[in-house]
Amino acid sequence: MLVNMNEVLRPAKKNKYAVGLFNAVNLELARGIINAAECSRSPVIMGTAEVLLPYGPLEEVSYYLIPMAKKASVPVVVHLDHGLTYETCIKALDLGFSSVMYDCSTDSYEENVRKVKEMADIAHSRGATIEGELGHVGDNEGSAEGNSHLDDPSKYFTDPKLAKDFVEKTGVDALAIAVGNAHGAYKLPPKLDFERIRTIANTVDVPLVLHGGSGLTDDDFKKAIQEGISKVNIFTDINVAAVEAEFKKFHSMDKGLIDLIPAAVEAVKLETLNKMKLFSSDGKADLGKTFAGIDNIDLITKIVAEEVAKHLKK
């Protein structure tokens, strides 16, 4: 079912697990992601980013992402990641994306607030959700997800003091933060500022997003989620997994494209499954719709406890 981010991230924030965003620039990636979500009964966020549009134009990507999300038996958010321009974000909303990220993190604080608030008003009027970024997440060399290589990333870490102001003024539904993370494959082990994550999570009332998840250790993920991360963005890991599967399975050039497709889909599925289990989103597919129209926190907590108990008995 096609849903927006609130329907999957609010339960995640409340119950200390995270939902993965997996970019799907072609049908094989999308099939692997959806298969993993349905197999593990996990909510999922899938989509694309503006820097990935040369590999899969936005309109063409929408032709399969949105119908697949609507048909899925689990909640699926179709999200534009790192929308860099007003026009791209509006086009995504026009095409039926249920969520957008308007990345104005390289602008001044005042411009970031102004532009993101404007987009938030538009997205909300259409029943869609919006993610903003405060601070700036840089990119490792060779990253397909961005092109801003920062000499000293710590200068661009999210300021906890500004986070609350930013969220209140813009009306964002989720906040991407910079805490030592970066897009692409890490050459050296990253050092996440877990204390900063915890401080921000205790300051704002919206779910926090960790970009640049590929390459972090399992312990990094678990601790980041425990400290307050509710959404983790993954692309490099599933992108590489698909290629590695094809090379491992086929050692000659006597195969055609149709021989490669099943291997790529299965590899993406397995890697996505690993992440869903690591993020503890498996078995949580029905929590979001369970909360529809419920404002009583005690009732929500009771429902969650009952759903988790059912899952544990299986």
Buried (B, 14 or more C-beta within 10 A) or exposed (E): BBBBBBBBBBBBBBBEBBBBBBBBBBBBBBBBBBBBBBBBBBBBBBBBBBBBBEEBEBEEBBEBBBEBBEEBEBBBBBBBBBBBEBEBBBBBBEBBBBBBBBBBBEBEBEEBBBBBBEBBEBBBEBEBBBBBBBBBBBBBEEBBBBEBBBEEBEEBBBBBEBBBBBBEBBBBBBBBBBBBBBBBBBEEEBEBBBEBBBBBBEBBEBBBBBBBBBBBEEEBBBBBBBBBBBBBBBBBBBBBBBEBBBEEBEEEEEEEEEEBBEBBBBBBBBBBBBBBBBBBBBBBBBBBBBBEEEEEEEEBEEBBEEBBEEBEEE
